[in-house]
Amino acid sequence: MKLKKALAVALTATMAFGTLTGCNKSGNDTTTTTAASQNETTTTEAASNGETPANTGIEACTIEFWHAMNNKQEEELTALTNKFNETNEYGITVNLTNQGKYSDLSSKLTANAAADTLPDLAQAYNNWLSAYSDKLVHLDDFVANDFDNWDDIVAGYRDENSQFGFISGVPFNKSTYVLFYNKTMFDELDLTAPLTWNELLEQAKIIKEEKGIETIGWDDLAGMFQAMLAQNGCGYIDENGALFDNEKGLETVEFIMNLYNNGYARLVGEDKYFSNVISNQLIASYVGSSTGASYITADGWELGVAPLVSNTEMAANAAGTNIVMFSKDTNKQKAAWEYLKFLTSAENTTEWAMTTGYLPVRTSAYESETYQQFMATDPTSVAAYSQADYFISQPAFEGSYDVMTAVNNTLEEQILNEADAQTTLDALVKAVNDILQK
């Protein structure tokens, strides 16, 4: 897949939005949606995690799917699930149970894994699952024998779902990080979206001098750090500890701390998300999820969207969850797989992406006439897909989720203390190794 060739022009495109209306980001309490009348669940002998069954002779059953989609995302998931429940030939019913926010879903999965009462399907980030990856159904046989072209799934998503040594899930609500910027301000200063670290730094000096505000912020400090290490040709972490205690790591931290210590970058603070800050024109740009455009209100100014900057390498975070399977029941495994095939079909992943702001998970969906027409009016999707050849995923092994939290907290502390680069690097290495080298 060489999406960058198809998007060579789009890499510098800065299509402008009109006014975008903000909406609520908060999660809901747990709710259950039954999209069609329930059928009696048929229990058969469970397949082992290593041997998934062929999808033949499925008996009518009910599948429980835990998710954390809200607002328009939940509405579209419900619509797609209704369609599946009404049209599948086996009498399968999928019950959607909203567990609230991602943090709520993660906590409930952890608790239910300990009690061995997991649902048939669930949304999950891989770094949630490392402590109970033995509960996952291996999907390799399903993919090999009953899936429409696994190679059509975006390569970064395939890699992400192979981190445990087997296919652990299928990609679902996927996004990436992009640069949102005040195009009106950039145009006034005769600037274009930065392509490199050096361009970002030089522009930050101009914006600080001319406008008196910070140029850049990141919604996710840990994600920023991982991506910038990769952009500088440096590793992040493995099971044994930090991989950035070296010259490349120090260079990366020096660049980051230079931005903050000179007033070119800012922390989000009580605003929680930079969409609020840029909406009030209190910052020139920020890096956040590609789904964040709908939370920005561009009132009297134009919003531009661009790919992330690069240094010696190009890298962008692959964000969003996958759907994993826990069912021990052979018949339910086969039924759940029918649903996963349905959600990840080219037609449905295209509809999902266009309706919710997430990204299609198939190359063929991206290349479809329908999505190409959509991209012509949606600069966020253009910027996001221009990075698809360079997606990197969060590591997934025991302790990796705790590392993400520790890196975020450590970076924030060092920024607030206006620490120098070496002090910050030492603190980050210690925070990581204290977790992974217990």
KETIKOL-92249 format. One record per residue (C-alpha): x, y, z; residue number from 1; residue in one letter. Coordinates in Angstrom, 2 decimals. Each point is the difference from the previous one (the first is absolute). Example, Ala and Ser with C-alpha at 12.3 -4.5 7.8 and 13.67 -1.06 7.14 Angstrom:
{{12.30, -4.50, 7.80}, 1, 'A'}
{{1.37, 3.44, -0.66}, 2, 'S'}
This chain:
{{0.00, 0.00, 0.00}, 1, 'M'}
{{1.46, 3.32, -1.06}, 2, 'K'}
{{-2.64, 2.47, 1.02}, 3, 'L'}
{{2.54, 2.78, 0.04}, 4, 'K'}
{{0.24, -0.16, -3.80}, 5, 'K'}
{{-3.71, 0.52, -0.38}, 6, 'A'}
{{0.17, 2.82, 2.53}, 7, 'L'}
{{3.18, 1.76, -1.10}, 8, 'A'}
{{-1.85, 3.21, -0.62}, 9, 'V'}
{{-2.10, -0.41, 3.12}, 10, 'A'}
{{3.04, 0.03, 2.28}, 11, 'L'}
{{0.08, 3.76, -0.30}, 12, 'T'}
{{-3.71, 0.54, -0.39}, 13, 'A'}
{{-1.52, 2.34, 2.55}, 14, 'T'}
{{-3.68, -0.11, -0.84}, 15, 'M'}
{{-2.00, 2.20, 2.31}, 16, 'A'}
{{-2.98, -0.89, 2.12}, 17, 'F'}
{{-3.04, 2.14, 0.52}, 18, 'G'}
{{-1.34, 0.35, 3.51}, 19, 'T'}
{{0.23, -3.29, 1.86}, 20, 'L'}
{{-2.26, -0.66, 2.93}, 21, 'T'}
{{1.36, -1.48, 3.23}, 22, 'G'}
{{-1.63, -2.91, 1.79}, 23, 'C'}
{{0.24, -1.93, 3.23}, 24, 'N'}
{{3.03, -2.28, 0.43}, 25, 'K'}
{{-1.12, -1.57, 3.25}, 26, 'S'}
{{-1.00, -3.64, 0.26}, 27, 'G'}
{{-3.36, -1.42, 0.99}, 28, 'N'}
{{-1.05, -2.44, 2.68}, 29, 'D'}
{{-0.22, -3.64, -0.99}, 30, 'T'}
{{-2.94, -0.64, -2.33}, 31, 'T'}
{{-1.08, -2.97, -2.05}, 32, 'T'}
{{-1.46, 0.23, -3.48}, 33, 'T'}
{{-1.87, -2.98, -1.39}, 34, 'T'}
{{-0.27, 0.60, -3.72}, 35, 'A'}
{{-2.35, -2.89, -0.75}, 36, 'A'}
{{-1.93, -2.61, 1.94}, 37, 'S'}
{{2.28, -2.34, 1.88}, 38, 'Q'}
{{0.34, -3.62, -1.02}, 39, 'N'}
{{0.74, -2.88, 2.31}, 40, 'E'}
{{3.74, -0.45, 0.48}, 41, 'T'}
{{1.30, -3.39, -1.09}, 42, 'T'}
{{3.04, -1.23, 1.87}, 43, 'T'}
{{2.48, -2.34, -1.64}, 44, 'T'}
{{3.43, -1.24, 0.94}, 45, 'E'}
{{2.48, 2.85, 0.06}, 46, 'A'}
{{2.92, 0.21, -2.38}, 47, 'A'}
{{3.44, 0.49, 1.49}, 48, 'S'}
{{1.53, 3.45, -0.30}, 49, 'N'}
{{2.51, -1.37, -2.46}, 50, 'G'}
{{-2.49, -1.68, -2.34}, 51, 'E'}
{{-2.92, 2.04, -1.27}, 52, 'T'}
{{-2.78, -1.86, -1.81}, 53, 'P'}
{{-1.09, 0.30, -3.60}, 54, 'A'}
{{-3.12, 2.11, -0.45}, 55, 'N'}
{{-2.56, -2.60, -1.04}, 56, 'T'}
{{-3.26, -1.16, 1.57}, 57, 'G'}
{{-0.52, 2.96, 2.31}, 58, 'I'}
{{-3.01, -0.33, 2.31}, 59, 'E'}
{{-2.07, 2.99, 1.14}, 60, 'A'}
{{1.52, 1.68, 3.05}, 61, 'C'}
{{0.50, 3.32, 1.77}, 62, 'T'}
{{3.40, 1.72, 0.08}, 63, 'I'}
{{0.93, 2.50, 2.70}, 64, 'E'}
{{2.18, 2.89, -1.21}, 65, 'F'}
{{1.42, 2.49, 2.51}, 66, 'W'}
{{0.96, 3.38, -1.42}, 67, 'H'}
{{0.71, 3.62, 0.96}, 68, 'A'}
{{-1.50, 1.86, -2.93}, 69, 'M'}
{{-2.15, 3.04, 0.76}, 70, 'N'}
{{-1.96, 2.69, -1.81}, 71, 'N'}
{{0.08, -0.32, -3.80}, 72, 'K'}
{{2.46, -2.92, 0.18}, 73, 'Q'}
{{-2.43, -2.02, 2.12}, 74, 'E'}
{{-2.87, 0.91, -2.31}, 75, 'E'}
{{1.88, -1.28, -3.04}, 76, 'E'}
{{1.17, -3.16, 1.79}, 77, 'L'}
{{-3.62, -0.69, 0.96}, 78, 'T'}
{{-1.16, 0.59, -3.57}, 79, 'A'}
{{2.59, -2.39, -1.42}, 80, 'L'}
{{-0.78, -2.60, 2.65}, 81, 'T'}
{{-3.73, 0.28, -0.71}, 82, 'N'}
{{0.77, -0.64, -3.64}, 83, 'K'}
{{2.07, -3.08, 0.87}, 84, 'F'}
{{-2.62, -1.38, 2.36}, 85, 'N'}
{{-2.72, 0.42, -2.60}, 86, 'E'}
{{1.89, -1.39, -3.00}, 87, 'T'}
{{2.31, -2.78, 1.18}, 88, 'N'}
{{-1.23, -3.42, -1.07}, 89, 'E'}
{{0.78, -1.82, 3.24}, 90, 'Y'}
{{-2.33, 1.73, 2.46}, 91, 'G'}
{{2.92, 1.61, 1.84}, 92, 'I'}
{{-0.86, 2.90, 2.32}, 93, 'T'}
{{2.73, 2.36, 1.22}, 94, 'V'}
{{-0.75, 1.83, 3.26}, 95, 'N'}
{{1.93, 3.25, 0.37}, 96, 'L'}
{{0.94, 0.91, 3.57}, 97, 'T'}
{{1.41, 3.50, 0.48}, 98, 'N'}
{{2.46, -0.08, 2.89}, 99, 'Q'}
{{0.45, 3.78, 0.12}, 100, 'G'}
{{3.45, 1.50, -0.53}, 101, 'K'}
{{3.08, -1.91, -1.13}, 102, 'Y'}
{{1.30, 0.00, 3.57}, 103, 'S'}
{{-3.25, -1.61, 1.17}, 104, 'D'}
{{0.18, -2.64, -2.71}, 105, 'L'}
{{3.62, -0.78, 0.81}, 106, 'S'}
{{-0.74, -0.39, 3.73}, 107, 'S'}
{{-2.98, -2.25, -0.64}, 108, 'K'}
{{1.94, -2.20, -2.41}, 109, 'L'}
{{2.79, -0.39, 2.57}, 110, 'T'}
{{-2.45, -0.91, 2.76}, 111, 'A'}
{{-1.95, -2.42, -2.18}, 112, 'N'}
{{3.18, -1.63, -1.27}, 113, 'A'}
{{0.91, -0.80, 3.61}, 114, 'A'}
{{-3.48, -1.42, 0.58}, 115, 'A'}
{{0.01, -1.83, -3.35}, 116, 'D'}
{{-3.24, 1.74, -1.03}, 117, 'T'}
{{1.11, 1.88, -3.09}, 118, 'L'}
{{-2.44, 0.88, -2.82}, 119, 'P'}
{{0.11, -1.66, -3.40}, 120, 'D'}
{{1.44, 3.13, -1.65}, 121, 'L'}
{{1.46, 3.27, 1.26}, 122, 'A'}
{{1.72, 3.10, -1.20}, 123, 'Q'}
{{3.50, 0.20, 1.45}, 124, 'A'}
{{3.40, 1.56, -0.34}, 125, 'Y'}
{{2.72, -2.62, -0.19}, 126, 'N'}
{{1.88, 1.40, 2.96}, 127, 'N'}
{{-3.05, -0.69, 2.16}, 128, 'W'}
{{0.11, -3.68, -0.88}, 129, 'L'}
{{3.55, -1.02, 0.83}, 130, 'S'}
{{-0.91, -1.20, 3.50}, 131, 'A'}
{{-2.69, -2.34, -1.32}, 132, 'Y'}
{{0.96, -0.65, -3.62}, 133, 'S'}
{{-0.41, -3.71, 0.77}, 134, 'D'}
{{-3.77, 0.63, 0.05}, 135, 'K'}
{{-0.02, 1.15, -3.63}, 136, 'L'}
{{-1.27, -2.19, -2.80}, 137, 'V'}
{{2.69, -0.43, -2.64}, 138, 'H'}
{{-1.48, 1.19, -3.29}, 139, 'L'}
{{2.66, -1.35, -2.38}, 140, 'D'}
{{-2.11, -2.88, -1.34}, 141, 'D'}
{{-3.01, 2.25, -0.48}, 142, 'F'}
{{2.14, 2.46, -1.95}, 143, 'V'}
{{1.61, -2.74, -2.09}, 144, 'A'}
{{-3.20, -1.87, -0.82}, 145, 'N'}
{{-2.88, 2.46, 0.17}, 146, 'D'}
{{0.99, 3.62, -0.61}, 147, 'F'}
{{-0.10, 2.17, -3.08}, 148, 'D'}
{{3.65, 0.89, -0.64}, 149, 'N'}
{{1.81, 0.67, 3.28}, 150, 'W'}
{{2.72, 1.73, -2.03}, 151, 'D'}
{{-2.57, 2.68, -0.86}, 152, 'D'}
{{-0.01, 1.05, 3.67}, 153, 'I'}
{{2.35, 2.98, 0.47}, 154, 'V'}
{{3.45, -1.43, 0.75}, 155, 'A'}
{{0.48, 1.91, 3.25}, 156, 'G'}
{{-3.25, -1.41, 1.35}, 157, 'Y'}
{{0.99, -3.55, -0.95}, 158, 'R'}
{{3.30, 0.45, 1.79}, 159, 'D'}
{{-1.72, 1.41, 3.08}, 160, 'E'}
{{-2.27, -3.03, 0.22}, 161, 'N'}
{{2.94, -2.41, -0.19}, 162, 'S'}
{{1.98, 1.26, 3.00}, 163, 'Q'}
{{-0.76, -3.03, 2.19}, 164, 'F'}
{{1.34, -2.46, -2.58}, 165, 'G'}
{{-3.45, -0.76, -1.43}, 166, 'F'}
{{-2.85, 2.00, -1.53}, 167, 'I'}
{{-1.72, 1.35, 3.09}, 168, 'S'}
{{-2.67, 2.25, -1.47}, 169, 'G'}
{{-1.28, 1.98, -2.95}, 170, 'V'}
{{0.33, 3.78, -0.35}, 171, 'P'}
{{-3.13, 2.03, 0.61}, 172, 'F'}
{{-0.15, 3.66, 1.06}, 173, 'N'}
{{3.39, 1.04, -1.30}, 174, 'K'}
{{1.46, 3.47, -0.14}, 175, 'S'}
{{3.39, 1.67, 0.01}, 176, 'T'}
{{1.53, 3.24, 1.23}, 177, 'Y'}
{{0.04, 3.02, -2.31}, 178, 'V'}
{{0.95, 3.66, 0.28}, 179, 'L'}
{{-2.93, 2.39, 0.32}, 180, 'F'}
{{1.04, 3.61, -0.61}, 181, 'Y'}
{{-1.44, 3.49, -0.33}, 182, 'N'}
{{0.32, 0.44, -3.76}, 183, 'K'}
{{-1.11, 3.61, 0.15}, 184, 'T'}
{{2.83, 0.82, 2.40}, 185, 'M'}
{{2.54, -1.97, -2.01}, 186, 'F'}
{{-1.06, 1.75, -3.23}, 187, 'D'}
{{0.27, 3.40, 1.66}, 188, 'E'}
{{3.59, -0.80, 1.00}, 189, 'L'}
{{0.76, -1.52, -3.43}, 190, 'D'}
{{0.50, -3.44, 1.54}, 191, 'L'}
{{-1.08, -3.46, -1.14}, 192, 'T'}
{{-0.45, -3.11, 2.11}, 193, 'A'}
{{3.45, -1.16, 1.18}, 194, 'P'}
{{1.41, -3.18, -1.49}, 195, 'L'}
{{3.09, -0.46, 2.20}, 196, 'T'}
{{1.17, 0.55, 3.56}, 197, 'W'}
{{2.16, 2.90, -1.13}, 198, 'N'}
{{-2.89, 1.69, -1.81}, 199, 'E'}
{{-2.16, -0.36, 3.11}, 200, 'L'}
{{2.67, 1.64, 2.15}, 201, 'L'}
{{0.60, 2.89, -2.40}, 202, 'E'}
{{-3.72, 0.66, -0.36}, 203, 'Q'}
{{-0.44, -0.10, 3.77}, 204, 'A'}
{{2.48, 2.86, 0.36}, 205, 'K'}
{{-1.95, 2.09, -2.52}, 206, 'I'}
{{-3.39, -0.73, 1.55}, 207, 'I'}
{{1.27, 0.77, 3.50}, 208, 'K'}
{{1.45, 3.32, -1.16}, 209, 'E'}
{{-2.93, 1.06, -2.18}, 210, 'E'}
{{-2.99, -1.38, 1.92}, 211, 'K'}
{{1.29, -0.54, 3.51}, 212, 'G'}
{{-1.48, -3.52, 0.27}, 213, 'I'}
{{1.32, -3.53, -0.01}, 214, 'E'}
{{0.24, -1.82, -3.32}, 215, 'T'}
{{-0.56, -3.63, 0.95}, 216, 'I'}
{{-1.54, -2.33, 2.56}, 217, 'G'}
{{-0.63, -3.73, 0.21}, 218, 'W'}
{{-3.13, -1.62, 1.42}, 219, 'D'}
{{2.04, -3.15, 0.73}, 220, 'D'}
{{3.50, 0.57, 1.36}, 221, 'L'}
{{0.92, -3.68, 0.10}, 222, 'A'}
{{-1.20, -0.51, -3.57}, 223, 'G'}
{{1.95, 3.09, -1.05}, 224, 'M'}
{{3.17, -1.36, 1.61}, 225, 'F'}
{{-0.31, -3.42, -1.66}, 226, 'Q'}
{{-0.64, 1.56, -3.43}, 227, 'A'}
{{2.83, 2.51, 0.27}, 228, 'M'}
{{2.45, -2.69, 1.06}, 229, 'L'}
{{-0.98, -1.96, -3.11}, 230, 'A'}
{{0.28, 3.13, -2.14}, 231, 'Q'}
{{3.58, 0.32, 1.26}, 232, 'N'}
{{0.85, -3.65, -0.69}, 233, 'G'}
{{-0.09, -1.00, 3.66}, 234, 'C'}
{{-1.75, -2.86, 1.77}, 235, 'G'}
{{-2.53, 0.44, 2.80}, 236, 'Y'}
{{-0.35, -2.99, 2.33}, 237, 'I'}
{{0.12, -3.78, 0.01}, 238, 'D'}
{{-0.74, -2.57, 2.69}, 239, 'E'}
{{3.36, 0.72, 1.65}, 240, 'N'}
{{-0.21, 3.76, 0.30}, 241, 'G'}
{{0.66, 3.32, -1.72}, 242, 'A'}
{{1.66, 0.01, -3.43}, 243, 'L'}
{{0.61, 3.75, -0.08}, 244, 'F'}
{{2.82, 0.37, 2.54}, 245, 'D'}
{{2.40, 1.04, -2.74}, 246, 'N'}
{{1.05, 2.89, -2.26}, 247, 'E'}
{{-3.12, -0.22, -2.18}, 248, 'K'}
{{-2.20, 0.02, 3.06}, 249, 'G'}
{{1.78, 3.02, 1.42}, 250, 'L'}
{{-0.36, 1.86, -3.32}, 251, 'E'}
{{-3.73, -0.68, 0.05}, 252, 'T'}
{{-0.42, 1.19, 3.57}, 253, 'V'}
{{2.12, 3.09, -0.71}, 254, 'E'}
{{-2.33, 0.98, -2.84}, 255, 'F'}
{{-3.11, -0.52, 2.12}, 256, 'I'}
{{1.30, 1.89, 3.02}, 257, 'M'}
{{1.28, 2.83, -2.20}, 258, 'N'}
{{-3.55, 0.54, -1.24}, 259, 'L'}
{{-1.47, 0.09, 3.49}, 260, 'Y'}
{{2.76, 1.87, 1.81}, 261, 'N'}
{{0.00, 2.79, -2.60}, 262, 'N'}
{{-3.76, 0.47, 0.10}, 263, 'G'}
{{-0.60, -1.47, -3.46}, 264, 'Y'}
{{-2.13, -2.87, 1.32}, 265, 'A'}
{{-2.48, -0.30, 2.86}, 266, 'R'}
{{-1.73, -2.65, 2.08}, 267, 'L'}
{{-3.74, -0.37, -0.34}, 268, 'V'}
{{-0.68, 0.42, 3.73}, 269, 'G'}
{{-3.58, 0.41, 1.16}, 270, 'E'}
{{-1.30, 0.26, -3.57}, 271, 'D'}
{{0.54, -3.79, -0.25}, 272, 'K'}
{{0.02, 0.11, -3.82}, 273, 'Y'}
{{1.71, 2.47, -2.29}, 274, 'F'}
{{-3.11, 0.20, -2.17}, 275, 'S'}
{{-1.31, 2.45, 2.60}, 276, 'N'}
{{3.21, 2.03, -0.07}, 277, 'V'}
{{0.29, 0.32, -3.77}, 278, 'I'}
{{-3.71, 0.79, -0.27}, 279, 'S'}
{{0.71, 3.12, 2.07}, 280, 'N'}
{{3.11, 0.77, -2.11}, 281, 'Q'}
{{2.26, -0.32, 3.05}, 282, 'L'}
{{2.43, -2.32, -1.80}, 283, 'I'}
{{1.06, -0.16, -3.64}, 284, 'A'}
{{-0.14, -3.78, -0.42}, 285, 'S'}
{{-0.22, -3.29, 1.83}, 286, 'Y'}
{{0.40, -3.72, -0.57}, 287, 'V'}
{{-3.01, -2.14, 0.81}, 288, 'G'}
{{-2.16, -2.86, -1.21}, 289, 'S'}
{{-1.30, 0.25, -3.55}, 290, 'S'}
{{-3.47, -0.44, 1.50}, 291, 'T'}
{{0.39, 3.32, 1.82}, 292, 'G'}
{{-0.99, 2.34, -2.83}, 293, 'A'}
{{-3.65, -0.04, 1.02}, 294, 'S'}
{{0.95, 1.39, 3.43}, 295, 'Y'}
{{1.61, 3.13, -1.47}, 296, 'I'}
{{-2.04, 3.16, -0.51}, 297, 'T'}
{{1.62, 2.11, -2.72}, 298, 'A'}
{{-1.94, 3.23, 0.48}, 299, 'D'}
{{1.37, 2.72, -2.26}, 300, 'G'}
{{3.11, -1.91, -0.99}, 301, 'W'}
{{0.91, -2.97, -2.18}, 302, 'E'}
{{1.21, -3.35, 1.32}, 303, 'L'}
{{2.77, -1.84, -1.82}, 304, 'G'}
{{0.98, -3.64, 0.45}, 305, 'V'}
{{3.39, -1.50, -0.84}, 306, 'A'}
{{2.09, -3.13, 0.66}, 307, 'P'}
{{2.44, -0.12, 2.90}, 308, 'L'}
{{3.43, 1.51, -0.41}, 309, 'V'}
{{2.97, -2.32, -0.53}, 310, 'S'}
{{3.73, 0.03, 0.60}, 311, 'N'}
{{2.24, -2.77, -1.36}, 312, 'T'}
{{-3.00, -2.36, -0.25}, 313, 'E'}
{{-3.76, 0.26, -0.46}, 314, 'M'}
{{-2.22, -1.44, 2.72}, 315, 'A'}
{{-3.56, 0.52, 1.21}, 316, 'A'}
{{-1.92, -1.67, 2.80}, 317, 'N'}
{{-2.69, -2.51, -0.93}, 318, 'A'}
{{-2.76, 0.65, 2.50}, 319, 'A'}
{{-3.37, -1.53, 0.82}, 320, 'G'}
{{-1.05, -3.44, 1.16}, 321, 'T'}
{{-0.35, -3.43, -1.50}, 322, 'N'}
{{-2.74, -2.56, 0.62}, 323, 'I'}
{{1.15, -3.15, 1.76}, 324, 'V'}
{{-1.77, -3.29, 0.68}, 325, 'M'}
{{-0.22, -1.78, 3.35}, 326, 'F'}
{{-2.82, -2.50, -0.51}, 327, 'S'}
{{0.77, -3.60, 0.99}, 328, 'K'}
{{-2.99, -1.33, -1.93}, 329, 'D'}
{{0.82, -1.32, -3.47}, 330, 'T'}
{{-3.35, 0.95, -1.47}, 331, 'N'}
{{0.19, 3.51, 1.45}, 332, 'K'}
{{3.53, 0.40, -1.31}, 333, 'Q'}
{{-1.23, -0.75, -3.51}, 334, 'K'}
{{-2.98, 2.32, 0.46}, 335, 'A'}
{{2.19, 2.80, 1.34}, 336, 'A'}
{{2.32, -0.40, -2.96}, 337, 'W'}
{{-2.93, 0.58, -2.38}, 338, 'E'}
{{-0.59, 3.32, 1.76}, 339, 'Y'}
{{3.68, 0.98, -0.17}, 340, 'L'}
{{0.08, -0.75, -3.73}, 341, 'K'}
{{-3.09, 2.16, -0.40}, 342, 'F'}
{{1.47, 2.99, 1.86}, 343, 'L'}
{{3.30, -0.15, -1.88}, 344, 'T'}
{{-1.44, -0.42, -3.50}, 345, 'S'}
{{1.02, 2.72, -2.45}, 346, 'A'}
{{-3.54, 1.34, -0.16}, 347, 'E'}
{{-0.57, 0.17, 3.74}, 348, 'N'}
{{3.41, 1.32, 1.03}, 349, 'T'}
{{-0.51, 2.76, -2.57}, 350, 'T'}
{{-3.42, 0.88, 1.40}, 351, 'E'}
{{1.37, -0.13, 3.56}, 352, 'W'}
{{2.88, 2.32, -0.88}, 353, 'A'}
{{-2.08, 2.56, -1.87}, 354, 'M'}
{{-2.61, 0.15, 2.76}, 355, 'T'}
{{2.24, 0.03, 3.08}, 356, 'T'}
{{3.26, 1.66, -1.03}, 357, 'G'}
{{2.03, -3.17, 0.51}, 358, 'Y'}
{{2.04, -1.53, -2.82}, 359, 'L'}
{{-0.80, -2.94, -2.29}, 360, 'P'}
{{1.99, -3.09, 0.93}, 361, 'V'}
{{0.31, -1.28, -3.59}, 362, 'R'}
{{2.10, 1.37, -2.83}, 363, 'T'}
{{-2.79, -0.83, -2.45}, 364, 'S'}
{{-2.40, 2.10, 2.07}, 365, 'A'}
{{2.37, 2.94, -0.08}, 366, 'Y'}
{{0.38, -0.40, -3.78}, 367, 'E'}
{{-3.74, -0.32, -0.64}, 368, 'S'}
{{-1.74, 2.71, -1.99}, 369, 'E'}
{{-2.30, 0.65, 2.95}, 370, 'T'}
{{2.82, 0.74, 2.44}, 371, 'Y'}
{{2.05, 1.91, -2.55}, 372, 'Q'}
{{-2.96, 2.33, -0.50}, 373, 'Q'}
{{-0.29, 0.36, 3.77}, 374, 'F'}
{{3.70, 0.85, 0.30}, 375, 'M'}
{{-0.42, 2.79, -2.54}, 376, 'A'}
{{-2.03, 1.86, 2.62}, 377, 'T'}
{{1.73, -1.25, 3.17}, 378, 'D'}
{{3.61, 1.17, 0.49}, 379, 'P'}
{{0.41, -1.96, 3.24}, 380, 'T'}
{{-0.38, -3.32, -1.82}, 381, 'S'}
{{2.53, 1.16, -2.62}, 382, 'V'}
{{2.60, 0.85, 2.64}, 383, 'A'}
{{-0.69, -3.20, 1.93}, 384, 'A'}
{{0.33, -2.33, -2.96}, 385, 'Y'}
{{3.14, 1.69, -1.28}, 386, 'S'}
{{1.67, -1.56, 3.07}, 387, 'Q'}
{{-1.36, -3.53, -0.40}, 388, 'A'}
{{3.33, -1.43, -1.18}, 389, 'D'}
{{1.67, 1.23, 3.20}, 390, 'Y'}
{{-2.36, -1.08, 2.77}, 391, 'F'}
{{1.57, -1.10, 3.28}, 392, 'I'}
{{-1.92, -1.74, 2.78}, 393, 'S'}
{{0.20, 0.08, 3.76}, 394, 'Q'}
{{2.08, -2.92, 1.33}, 395, 'P'}
{{-2.06, -2.80, 1.52}, 396, 'A'}
{{1.60, -2.01, 2.77}, 397, 'F'}
{{-0.21, -0.13, 3.77}, 398, 'E'}
{{0.61, 3.46, 1.42}, 399, 'G'}
{{-0.34, 1.88, -3.30}, 400, 'S'}
{{-3.25, 1.69, 1.02}, 401, 'Y'}
{{1.55, 1.17, 3.27}, 402, 'D'}
{{2.99, 1.31, -1.94}, 403, 'V'}
{{-2.28, 2.18, -2.12}, 404, 'M'}
{{-1.42, 1.60, 3.14}, 405, 'T'}
{{3.44, 0.41, 1.57}, 406, 'A'}
{{1.49, 1.63, -3.10}, 407, 'V'}
{{-2.89, 2.45, -0.19}, 408, 'N'}
{{0.28, 0.95, 3.69}, 409, 'N'}
{{3.80, 0.23, -0.07}, 410, 'T'}
{{0.07, 2.22, -3.07}, 411, 'L'}
{{-2.62, 2.30, 1.48}, 412, 'E'}
{{1.94, 0.28, 3.27}, 413, 'E'}
{{3.28, 0.78, -1.77}, 414, 'Q'}
{{-1.67, 2.60, -2.24}, 415, 'I'}
{{-1.55, 1.74, 3.00}, 416, 'L'}
{{3.41, -0.03, 1.71}, 417, 'N'}
{{1.65, 1.45, -3.15}, 418, 'E'}
{{2.56, -2.80, 0.26}, 419, 'A'}
{{2.90, -0.36, -2.40}, 420, 'D'}
{{0.14, -2.80, -2.55}, 421, 'A'}
{{2.36, -2.33, 1.87}, 422, 'Q'}
{{-1.99, 0.26, 3.23}, 423, 'T'}
{{-3.19, -0.73, -1.92}, 424, 'T'}
{{1.52, -2.95, -1.84}, 425, 'L'}
{{1.32, -1.50, 3.23}, 426, 'D'}
{{-3.43, 0.37, 1.63}, 427, 'A'}
{{-1.74, -1.65, -2.96}, 428, 'L'}
{{2.45, -2.92, -0.09}, 429, 'V'}
{{-0.44, -0.56, 3.73}, 430, 'K'}
{{-3.80, 0.18, -0.22}, 431, 'A'}
{{-0.06, -2.61, -2.76}, 432, 'V'}
{{2.57, -2.34, 1.49}, 433, 'N'}
{{-1.59, 0.11, 3.46}, 434, 'D'}
{{-3.06, -1.60, -1.60}, 435, 'I'}
{{1.56, -2.40, -2.49}, 436, 'L'}
{{3.00, -1.15, 2.05}, 437, 'Q'}
{{-1.84, -0.93, 3.22}, 438, 'K'}
